[in-house]
Amino acid sequence: MGIKYIPEPFRIKMVETIKMLTREEREQKIAEAKYNLFNLKGEDVYIDLLTDSGTNAMSQDQWAGVMKGDEAYAGASSYFKLVEAAQDIFGYKYIQPVHQGRAAEKVLFALLMGEGKYSISNMHFDTTRAHVELAGARAIDCVVPEAADPAKRVPFKGNMDVEKLESLIKEHGADKIGLVIMTITNNSAGGQPVAAQNVRETADICKKYGIKFCIDAARYAENAFFIKQREPGYENTSIKEIIKEVFSYADMFTMSAKKDTIVNMGGLLGIKDDEELFQACKGRTISFEGFVTYGGLSGRDLECLAIGLYEGLDENYLRYRIGQMEYLAARLDEAGIAYQSPVGGHGVFVDAKSMFPHIPYNEFPGQALAIELYKEAGIRSCDIGSYMLGNDPDTGEQLHADFEFTRLAIPRRVYTQAHIDIMADALINIKERASEVKGYKITWEPPILRHFQASLEPIEE
Ligand SMILES: *Cc1c(COP(=O)(O)O)cnc(C)c1O
């Protein structure tokens, strides 16, 4: 082995037993689930890598916070604790809790864009794209071209293509761009980091054209750890200082707190200093989420979130966390399995297009590999490719994604080295019989965010 597994900087105090099904049972379960892994029961999954969202293990301090949560409808102490923590870390004046990331998008986006407007992002996450479209606008992705080449190892593959950003602004007209969104890390490109310099350059362009700049901040801490590891000049800067600098370049952020803040539910909306915008957000929060001091969350959720915001910054934890990805990636390197490399922050994005060159984009190679992983080892993963991307909202045609990934998203503080080895072994076994694996077709789909609900069946010749 070329790389050492970084040991867990914690020990286990409470356990959850997991069920183990036979291969025959798994084949039956996935057929009953209409080949959609979101339809599986959690208890029928051995290693659940569907998402790192809300699947994290909380610490003893956070569980103590559950008991201390203040459930007052208005003015709960847990709310003030959370606002203070977020102000301290991000340096923004206004902080609004919401129930999860998409709620922040729903509250904010309709205030900044509508019909005829565009949102430009390094890459829109699926719910982000959905809320841009629900607000009546169109979403344009503008990631650096290296992101589309899974084999190309560059340090900041999640970056915005700043030259293309400027030409898109000129092409559509600055007044038509409702928002520029920087997703850190770049989830859809494989949890790839964005450099502090790239955030600064993007901010400069936004200022030049008078466009508002938002950070989609789900993985603010993992991104900061990559900056510290990879960006010259940041070796001796603390994670907290890096975060403060990165956020200083933007005007606002939306955050799914179900990721780097290591909780099971929560979201934040941050606005640097625009009081008028914050007032409007408060109004929409009350309509959609609940009163401003709880924003769709229980007091105990606010309390755990306040604690998790700080726990997520711990460098020993981040080194172990990113180390798990690097260990799995090294095992795939040894076996010659392609993935979005270098590995990103929250999971390994296996290149299903290269594993199954015989399956075209519209037969969903990423979904086919996810189904095989479940049959092989009870691992639940998900497609990040054409199946997730869906259809063009104007023409209804299947869109052709730049990548066909199967994402093995790793929950925080949940699985051990032995589990990671099972993931690697399963992928190696599937690779050996890759040419036998078939594509899939959709037999039913809803109009938006279809991958959560669609039904599929294997394509038999
Ligand atoms: C998870 C996520 C969201 C949406 O957040 P939810 O909490 O799932 O609603 C938005 N953007 C990114 C980058 C995410 O990873």
The ligand as a Gaussian input file, in Angstrom:
#p B3LYP/6-31G(d) Opt

LIG

0 1
 C      -26.407000      19.354000      -0.018000
 C      -26.153000      20.532000      -0.844000
 C      -27.152000      21.477000      -1.083000
 C      -28.588000      21.315000      -0.629000
 O      -28.674000      21.182000       0.734000
 P      -29.805000      20.306000       1.471000
 O      -29.432000      20.436000       2.905000
 O      -29.696000      18.908000       0.956000
 O      -31.115000      20.912000       1.168000
 C      -26.825000      22.582000      -1.831000
 N      -25.590000      22.734000      -2.334000
 C      -24.605000      21.833000      -2.120000
 C      -23.255000      22.071000      -2.698000
 C      -24.859000      20.704000      -1.378000
 O      -23.889000      19.802000      -1.211000

